Amino acid sequence: MRTLHPLNDPFFIPPAKDVLQIYNGKTGEHIKDMPLPKVVRVSRRKMREFCAQGIDVRYGKAFADITYDSDGKGETATFHDKTTASGDILVGTDGSRSMVRGFLLGSEEAMVKPVGIVLSNIEVKYNDAEKSLFTRKYHPIYYMALHPDGVFSWISIQDVPDPDRPETWTFQFICSWLGDHDRDLDDAGCLSELKKIHENFAEPFRSANLWIPEGTPMSNNTIHYWIAKPWDNHEGRVVLAGDAAHPLPPHASNLVAAITKVHTREQALAGAISEYCDEVVKRGADEVTTSRDNALMLHQWDKVLESPLMKDAAPNAERVGEAARAYYGESGREKG
């Protein structure tokens, strides 16, 4: 089905209610079920390809400058290769180090700050059915561990081209810890560091990471954040969205709602965009600050144990977790 194309596993049928299973990385103890609604995960690569269908996407462009039309109704963006593009609204969605944000606010005001956390994000393909089944059996979509040494470890399925051939599956592993990124480490050095960290983990996190094939591309990065602040939207002609507007939080913006209001003539363009910008600044600043604090908390074991994440009992969490595990069965494969 066309609508299933972006899914990590288009063959997976999720239950109506599920949980994110959290483990003690040192002991392997299952310490928490976080109830979630029906879980649907997509691949960013697949989603980009899916959304780009029928659109003339110009790749390899880097924003350099913008000039505004004298009639107040449009603008022209210039790129580093000297090409241009004109339109009514320029939407800066060029990531956490947004060049559009830098143009609007100046490089100093737009500069991101380090959180103090190193993160590795790696795609893993074992080309081995037994290892793939072992890694996925705890949950068919995702699960995570928090280690008392201050390490976060995440395992999720990334791509399932054939549900009956586990050797074809690809996983996404995320690991993070407090500290500074060693920029001298190459891919092999980063992988060696990741494996060394997981020597102190319980199963399945230990084996899943130690089995990563040598030569697997990976790198470590420092997590950054930027507290949203007001910018001149030039009467609704230029806005920021996504990580360009609020690096770090996972929540989507309300830019689509603003555009919808204009399309349905509920509100004039400049007013709708200004309303959106005001909300992004207020909500974005709050969410970035909260996300930064939560990220730091997850890497400090004593604070984790005292946090609402562990202390607050979600309604029906145990029952939902048991139902989800019964649905998946011992093998971790979905029932169909």
Secondary structure as UniProt FT lines:
FT   HELIX           2..4
FT   TURN            5..6
FT   TURN            10..11
FT   STRAND          17..24
FT   TURN            25..27
FT   STRAND          30..37
FT   HELIX           44..51
FT   TURN            52..54
FT   STRAND          63..68
FT   TURN            70..71
FT   STRAND          75..79
FT   TURN            80..81
FT   STRAND          84..87
FT   STRAND          90..92
FT   TURN            96..97
FT   HELIX           99..105
FT   HELIX           107..110
FT   STRAND          113..124
FT   HELIX           129..136
FT   TURN            137..138
FT   STRAND          142..147
FT   TURN            148..150
FT   STRAND          151..159
FT   TURN            163..164
FT   HELIX           166..168
FT   STRAND          170..178
FT   TURN            183..184
FT   HELIX           187..198
FT   TURN            199..200
FT   TURN            203..204
FT   HELIX           205..210
FT   TURN            214..215
FT   STRAND          220..225
FT   TURN            234..237
FT   STRAND          238..240
FT   HELIX           242..244
FT   HELIX           255..263
FT   TURN            264..265
FT   HELIX           269..297
FT   TURN            298..299
FT   HELIX           301..306
FT   HELIX           308..311
FT   TURN            315..316
FT   HELIX           317..328
FT   TURN            330..331
//
